[in-house]
Amino acid sequence: MTGRVTEIWRFPIKSHGREQVEAAQLTAGQTLPWDRVWAVAHDQSDADGSEWVSCAHFSRGSKAPLLGAISAKLDEATKTITLSHPDLPDLTFQPDSDPQALIDWAGPMIPDNRAQSARVVRGAQRGFTDSDFPSITLCNMSSHRAVSQRVGHPLSIHRWRGNIWMDGLAPWEEFDWIDHEVQIGDAVLIPRERTNRCLATHNNPDTGRRDDNILAALECWDHQDFSVRAEVLKGGMVRPGDTVRRL
C-alpha cells in the first residue's frame, strides 16, 4: 500500500521534550536533523558524548514518567532550546554553554530511587537514538489507532516518541518493511528492526503521569513493538504530504 507523511517530530534532548517540524532534510547514514543531539547522563553513567551508548546511561521516561510531558522548541542558529512542562515555568537555555540549567530544571522530576541526572552530553558523531546505528523511527497511524482501539480510547501519538508519522497503510504493515527499501519524499530508507517498547509508553504526554498499560495492549498481537527503526540510504527532503511507498 501507498501511504503519506502526516507529521515529523524531533527530540533535541533525549527524553526531554518533543518538537514538530515542517520538513526535514535527511542525510544518508544520519539521524533526523537535531534529533537526540543531547542527552542527560545520570550519576551512574560514564557517558561523555564521544561515542554512542545505550539509553541505560541516561535519564529517561521509562524511569521518570514526568519527563514525558516536556515539549521543546529549538533555535538552530543559536542552539537555544525552550522547554515547557505543565508543572513548571518554561526554561530557555543553551545546552552547550549552560547545561546545569537543565539539570536544575528537570532533575527534580527524577524519582529519588532512581539514578539522578548529573550532566548534559552532546553526541560527537550522531544522535543518541536507541539503536546502535543512526536511525529514524517510522510510525504508522493505522497501527496507533489499533492500539487505541485495544485500550478503549484515543491515545496521543507522543507516547511513542517517533520521528516520521505516516497514514494510509494497513495496521502493522511497517513490520513487513524490515530490510526492504522505502521511499519517503525524496529520501530512501531501509527499516532495520522493530522498535521494542518500554514503560515510557505508559506515560501520559499531557501530564507526565502513568495511566494506560500500553505494553499489555501490545501483547494482544504477541509482541511489545511499535514502529520501525530505519537507516537512511539516500538523503532527501521529507515533508508532510509526501508519498510513502515500499520499493
C-alpha positions as CSV (number, residue, x, y, z in Angstrom):
1,M,0.0,0.0,0.0
2,T,1.0,3.6,-0.5
3,G,0.9,6.0,2.4
4,R,1.5,9.7,3.2
5,V,3.6,11.5,5.7
6,T,1.4,13.2,8.2
7,E,3.8,14.7,10.8
8,I,7.6,14.9,11.6
9,W,8.9,15.1,15.1
10,R,12.4,15.5,16.6
11,F,13.6,15.3,20.2
12,P,16.6,17.7,20.6
13,I,17.4,16.4,24.1
14,K,16.8,12.7,24.6
15,S,13.7,12.2,26.8
16,H,13.5,15.9,27.5
17,G,11.0,17.3,25.0
18,R,9.4,16.9,21.6
19,E,9.1,19.3,18.7
20,Q,7.2,19.2,15.5
21,V,9.0,20.3,12.3
22,E,7.6,21.4,8.9
23,A,10.2,19.5,6.9
24,A,13.4,17.5,7.3
25,Q,16.5,17.2,5.1
26,L,17.6,13.6,5.6
27,T,21.2,12.6,5.1
28,A,22.5,9.1,4.3
29,G,23.7,7.3,7.4
30,Q,22.4,10.0,9.8
31,T,19.6,10.5,12.2
32,L,16.8,13.1,11.7
33,P,18.5,16.5,11.9
34,W,18.8,17.7,15.5
35,D,17.3,14.5,16.9
36,R,18.7,13.4,20.3
37,V,21.7,15.6,19.8
38,W,22.0,16.0,23.6
39,A,21.2,13.6,26.4
40,V,21.2,13.8,30.2
41,A,23.7,11.3,31.7
42,H,22.9,10.1,35.2
43,D,25.2,9.8,38.1
44,Q,25.9,6.0,37.5
45,S,27.0,6.6,33.9
46,D,30.4,7.4,32.4
47,A,28.9,8.6,29.1
48,D,30.8,11.7,27.7
49,G,29.3,12.0,24.2
50,S,32.4,10.8,22.4
51,E,30.6,7.6,21.3
52,W,27.2,6.2,21.1
53,V,25.9,4.4,24.3
54,S,22.6,2.8,25.1
55,C,19.7,4.5,26.8
56,A,20.6,2.9,30.1
57,H,23.2,5.6,30.6
58,F,20.6,8.4,30.5
59,S,17.7,9.9,32.5
60,R,14.6,8.8,30.5
61,G,10.9,8.4,30.6
62,S,10.9,4.7,31.5
63,K,12.4,5.6,34.9
64,A,11.0,9.1,35.3
65,P,7.4,9.5,33.9
66,L,7.2,13.2,34.4
67,L,9.8,13.7,31.7
68,G,7.2,12.5,29.2
69,A,5.2,15.8,29.4
70,I,8.0,18.1,28.2
71,S,7.8,19.9,24.9
72,A,10.7,21.7,23.2
73,K,11.4,24.5,20.8
74,L,14.9,24.7,19.3
75,D,16.5,27.7,17.7
76,E,19.0,26.0,15.4
77,A,21.1,29.2,14.7
78,T,21.8,29.9,18.4
79,K,21.4,26.3,19.7
80,T,19.0,27.7,22.2
81,I,16.2,25.5,23.5
82,T,13.0,26.4,25.3
83,L,11.4,23.6,27.3
84,S,7.9,23.6,28.6
85,H,6.2,21.4,31.2
86,P,2.6,21.7,32.6
87,D,4.0,21.8,36.2
88,L,6.9,24.2,35.7
89,P,7.8,27.6,34.2
90,D,9.4,27.5,30.8
91,L,13.2,27.1,30.6
92,T,15.2,28.8,27.8
93,F,18.9,27.9,27.8
94,Q,21.8,26.7,25.7
95,P,22.8,23.0,26.5
96,D,26.4,23.6,25.4
97,S,27.0,26.6,27.5
98,D,24.6,26.3,30.4
99,P,24.0,22.6,30.9
100,Q,23.4,23.0,34.7
101,A,20.2,24.9,33.9
102,L,18.6,21.7,32.5
103,I,19.8,19.6,35.5
104,D,18.3,22.1,37.9
105,W,15.0,22.4,36.0
106,A,14.4,18.7,35.1
107,G,16.4,16.9,37.8
108,P,13.6,17.1,40.4
109,M,11.4,15.1,38.0
110,I,13.7,12.0,38.6
111,P,12.3,9.8,41.4
112,D,14.6,9.5,44.5
113,N,15.0,5.8,44.0
114,R,16.5,6.3,40.5
115,A,19.9,7.3,39.3
116,Q,20.0,11.1,39.4
117,S,20.6,13.4,36.5
118,A,24.2,14.5,36.5
119,R,25.3,16.2,33.3
120,V,24.4,17.0,29.7
121,V,26.4,15.3,27.0
122,R,26.4,16.0,23.3
123,G,26.9,13.3,20.7
124,A,30.1,13.9,18.9
125,Q,29.2,11.9,15.8
126,R,25.5,11.2,15.9
127,G,22.3,11.5,17.9
128,F,21.6,9.2,20.9
129,T,18.8,7.1,19.3
130,D,18.0,3.8,20.9
131,S,19.6,1.8,18.2
132,D,23.4,1.2,17.7
133,F,23.1,2.6,14.3
134,P,21.9,6.1,13.4
135,S,18.1,5.6,13.0
136,I,14.9,7.3,12.2
137,T,11.7,5.9,13.6
138,L,8.8,5.4,11.2
139,C,5.4,5.2,12.8
140,N,2.1,4.0,11.3
141,M,-1.0,5.8,12.2
142,S,-3.1,2.7,11.5
143,S,-1.1,0.7,14.0
144,H,-1.5,3.5,16.5
145,R,-5.3,3.5,16.0
146,A,-5.3,-0.3,16.5
147,V,-3.6,0.2,19.9
148,S,-6.0,3.0,20.8
149,Q,-9.0,0.7,20.0
150,R,-7.5,-2.0,22.1
151,V,-7.1,0.3,25.1
152,G,-10.6,1.7,24.6
153,H,-10.0,5.4,24.0
154,P,-7.8,7.7,21.8
155,L,-4.1,7.8,22.7
156,S,-1.6,10.6,22.0
157,I,1.0,9.7,19.4
158,H,3.5,11.3,21.7
159,R,3.6,8.1,23.8
160,W,5.8,6.6,21.0
161,R,8.3,9.4,20.6
162,G,8.5,8.7,16.9
163,N,10.1,10.8,14.1
164,I,8.1,10.3,10.9
165,W,4.4,9.5,11.1
166,M,2.6,8.0,8.1
167,D,-1.1,7.2,7.3
168,G,-2.9,5.3,4.6
169,L,-1.2,2.0,5.4
170,A,-2.6,-1.2,6.8
171,P,-2.1,-1.8,10.6
172,W,1.4,-3.2,11.3
173,E,2.3,-3.1,7.6
174,E,5.6,-1.4,8.6
175,F,6.8,-4.6,10.1
176,D,6.9,-6.2,6.7
177,W,9.3,-3.5,5.5
178,I,12.3,-4.8,7.5
179,D,15.3,-5.0,5.2
180,H,13.3,-3.6,2.2
181,E,13.8,-0.1,0.8
182,V,11.1,2.5,1.3
183,Q,10.9,5.9,-0.4
184,I,9.6,8.8,1.6
185,G,9.5,12.0,-0.3
186,D,12.9,12.4,-1.9
187,A,14.7,10.1,0.5
188,V,15.1,6.3,0.6
189,L,15.3,4.5,3.9
190,I,15.6,0.8,4.9
191,P,13.9,-0.3,8.1
192,R,16.4,-2.5,10.0
193,E,14.4,-3.5,13.1
194,R,11.2,-3.2,15.0
195,T,11.2,-0.7,17.9
196,N,10.8,-2.7,21.1
197,R,8.8,-0.7,23.7
198,C,9.1,0.0,27.4
199,L,7.3,1.6,30.3
200,A,7.8,5.1,28.8
201,T,4.7,4.3,26.7
202,H,2.6,4.3,29.9
203,N,3.4,8.0,30.5
204,N,0.6,10.4,29.6
205,P,2.3,13.1,27.5
206,D,-0.1,15.8,28.8
207,T,0.5,15.1,32.5
208,G,3.7,13.0,32.8
209,R,1.7,10.5,34.9
210,R,1.4,6.8,34.1
211,D,-2.1,5.7,33.2
212,D,-2.7,3.2,30.4
213,N,-0.9,-0.2,30.2
214,I,0.3,0.1,26.7
215,L,2.6,-2.9,26.9
216,A,-0.3,-5.2,27.9
217,A,-2.3,-3.8,24.9
218,L,0.6,-4.6,22.5
219,E,0.6,-8.2,23.9
220,C,-2.7,-8.7,22.1
221,W,-0.5,-9.0,18.9
222,D,2.0,-11.3,20.6
223,H,4.7,-8.6,20.8
224,Q,5.6,-5.3,22.6
225,D,6.8,-3.5,19.5
226,F,5.7,-0.3,17.8
227,S,7.3,1.5,14.8
228,V,10.4,0.5,12.9
229,R,13.9,1.9,13.1
230,A,15.2,2.8,9.7
231,E,18.6,3.7,8.2
232,V,18.7,6.5,5.6
233,L,20.2,5.1,2.4
234,K,19.7,8.1,0.1
235,G,19.2,11.6,1.5
236,G,16.5,14.0,0.5
237,M,13.8,16.3,1.7
238,V,10.8,14.9,3.6
239,R,7.6,16.9,4.2
240,P,4.1,16.2,5.4
241,G,2.0,15.1,2.4
242,D,4.9,13.2,0.8
243,T,4.2,9.8,-0.6
244,V,5.5,6.7,1.3
245,R,6.0,3.5,-0.7
246,R,7.9,0.3,-0.5
247,L,10.3,-0.1,-3.4
